Amino acid sequence: MAKNSITDYSGTSSNNSDVQSVDISEGCSPSGINNAIREVMADLADVNDGTVALTSPSAVTLSTDTISEKTSGSGVTIDSVLLKDGALGSIASAVAAHLTSINGGQIGGNRNLIINGAMQVAQRGTSATSLGNGNSGYHTVDRFRFAEGGSPTYAFTMSQSTTAPTGFSNSLKLDCTTADTSLASTDALLVEQFIEAQNLQHLKYGTTSAESVTLSFWVRSNLTGTFAVWFYQEDDNRAASKTYTISAADTWEHKTITLSGDQTGVIDNNNGQGFRIAWYLASGTSYTSGTANTDWQTLDNTNRAAGLNVNLASSTSNEWYLTGVQLEVGSTATEFEHRAFGDELARCMRYYYRIDHSNTTGQIALGHQIDADDIIAAFHLPQPLRATPTISFDKVRIHHNNTTEEGNFTCNNIYLNQSMLGLNFDTSSTPFSSDQSCAISVNTNGYLEVIAEL
């Protein structure tokens, strides 16, 4: 076929034997090559002038990726992702779908609103036994509180366990040691964490922009069935409840619960209780006879554990483990935010700080005797406390010259100034001279607790 126009050129080189009837086949004369080049230049000028139009190329297939380019400006589609001038197109959703992790790890930091979610810190000790009626409070793992309702007859051991899923070293464990198979209507068993209100202001509760939150955690039990999680917002008396199911006995399972933002209830900007998150493990009908309110509503106690169909207190064979607890903004559970032990310990010390003989070898504070039976002692705190604390102590000693007083005094007043704590000790005798300095220490098996829990 004669090549009379650039549109006649072939993609196969052996088919291009002439240009505008000038012979350029194998063995042609040198003058033929010169003339052919001139003709090609003329053909290109025709294209440039618009006298010859080129046809649009068809779609090109490269391996398994298809590129569809259209002259209409609708963009290029690669593996169902649209790339378009001036817009991201569907690439935004494709990117969002993969942003739950970066290289399989966590995104950024300070996402997790839970403190000590990996159960690393246990300042009070690693085990507490015979927990039941009247024992609501903090006993082992920091920030996670044992709570009971009514007058139950069960008893549990709460401990920091080394049984944990891959990627974690510890968990919180509840082990039933005395069973209660007939719970009264107001009896209950739960584990809970309180979150400080001023740490939740970015949730924008009480506005139309209120953020959803997602709770995720690892759980394990010999009991299978439906368990309940209760969310409570104290400032406006608002609550929501959700359920999760343990499907396989003695197997770690990862659970995710998403809760819409509350556009009605406002979380005050202060150091009080903002959220209360409670894992219900047993309950009487006073808390189960309602309906699970999966969105925020005014508190109705009958809805707290609605849907719960297990009783962890039913047998001394029962046990329950919890770890990897994370609460974060949004409707997607991201990878657990692992923190260094020191970082987690510092967060815990805002609410509780313990000095005992095992972690000090000498004096823990200096004091000044204001009269014969009163001293003021100044303690440096590792972290600013949430609020003025309560104090508990045993076998604390006051030293002056050759005089030592132990156990024969009370703490009458507490003074808090940022990271400094002042304690006014009043002895029942008059062992000291006024206007003198003294030292404070902890004897064997002694301790001093500084408690500023929510």
Buried (B, 14 or more C-beta within 10 A) or exposed (E): EEBEEBEBEEEEEEEBBBBBEBBBEEEBEEEBEEBBEEBBEEBEEBBEEEEBEEEEEEEEEEEEEBEEBEEEEEBBBBEEBBBBEEEEBBBEEBEEEEEBEEEEEBEEEEBBBBBBBBBBBBBBEEBBEEBBBEBBBBBBBBBBBBBBBBEBBBBBBBBBBEBBBEEBEBBBBBBBBEBBEEBBEBBBBBBBBBBBBBBBEEBBBBEEEBBBBBBBBBBBBBBBEEBBBBBBBBBBEBBBBBBBEBEEEEEBBEBEBBBBBBBBBBBBEEBBBBBBBBBBBBBBBBBBBBEBBBEBBEBBBEBBBBBBEBBBBBBBEBBBBBBBBBBBBEEBBBBBBBBEEEEBBBBBBBBBBBBBBEEBEEBBBBBBBBEEBBBBBBBEBEBEBBBEBEBEBBBBBBBBEEEBBBEEBEBEEBEBEEEEBBBBBEBEEEBBEEEBEBBBBBBEEBBBBBBBBB
